[in-house]
């Protein structure tokens, strides 16, 4: 039976596309498989993916094929294509070995089933890891320099970037929505109320405009279950605090390294005045910031968290319930309401709500029922223990009697054997053949 091979290729942003193109990698691996007489059962590739990242679609396809026992060997141009993270790559190779699948590095002549290549695999792993980290440092340094010069990859809602000239221009429809949001807020509307008004007016959300502009569907978190784009409290809040609408570009607000996000102190931001076309006047924006600060109620660090937060789900729309503090007849109470109804109104779900006291009572009743059940079971166990305690001495005595009887019988057998040996009635000699 011919060896079943899987071709895997990966291209990162820092690779030379001429030498390491996905097509070039697969052709090299395919030529090796054909020369060796192997059957190619599948292939996968990851484009513009770092070797330090092991959450890859192509690698997942390979893993699924391996787990399905469809692959005997994985062919890569070199081990760096598999990964540049030394530990993660070693763990993945070990996983493949456990599945009886070898990795062949075609250009390096390395076979993970060959013990003589273990040293080479370790050395290559160290080199690839160092290369990735060094490149990462250079990329981050270059990116910070571009941020200092005024880099914008994706401009805020209300603007668009001309990819030919790199010029930032106003997106008129979105800019009008931004101006409407600021006007409504200064008129006294809250952020949830503004979101409802925008939804009723059919104003396009940032995710919707981005989807239409890019030509592919936006991420699911920006949409409801029925596929609608909706304004929310958070999306309105993000626009109200965005200083870009006054013309200011603030870069280097956060850094990303190995999947971790580090928020940078405001004093270390790279600030560029007059970078964007102005949509909101400076005074208007500062007035909004003062109102936001006045209306903000920071959470009390000693305040207990709501007991049922994140545990309740709306049966109608599937969204979660959120806690709300209500004041009724001079007293305070907590109730849980459907998040979709709370944010978007009755056109999206009905007014489900339940008081925390009712939930407490239901939980208490259920706990009491469980306690009664466990109490009854405990009584049964206690009764069985008592019965066993009464029977145990009798059974122990019976066992002791049986043990003594066994010892007596064994002694009698020994005595009989010894007597027969003395009389010559027993012999260990083998009988003569007939």
Secondary structure as UniProt FT lines:
FT   STRAND          4..11
FT   TURN            13..14
FT   HELIX           17..20
FT   HELIX           22..36
FT   STRAND          39..47
FT   TURN            51..52
FT   HELIX           57..67
FT   TURN            68..69
FT   STRAND          73..76
FT   HELIX           79..82
FT   HELIX           86..98
FT   TURN            99..100
FT   STRAND          102..105
FT   TURN            106..109
FT   STRAND          110..111
FT   TURN            112..113
FT   HELIX           115..117
FT   HELIX           118..149
FT   TURN            157..158
FT   STRAND          159..161
FT   TURN            163..165
FT   STRAND          168..170
FT   HELIX           172..186
FT   TURN            187..188
FT   HELIX           191..201
FT   HELIX           206..214
FT   HELIX           220..222
FT   TURN            225..226
FT   HELIX           233..240
FT   HELIX           243..246
FT   STRAND          249..251
FT   STRAND          254..257
FT   TURN            258..259
FT   STRAND          260..263
FT   HELIX           266..268
FT   STRAND          270..272
FT   TURN            273..274
FT   HELIX           282..295
FT   TURN            301..302
FT   TURN            307..311
FT   TURN            315..317
FT   STRAND          320..328
FT   TURN            329..330
FT   STRAND          331..338
FT   HELIX           339..344
FT   TURN            346..348
FT   STRAND          353..355
FT   HELIX           356..422
FT   TURN            423..424
//
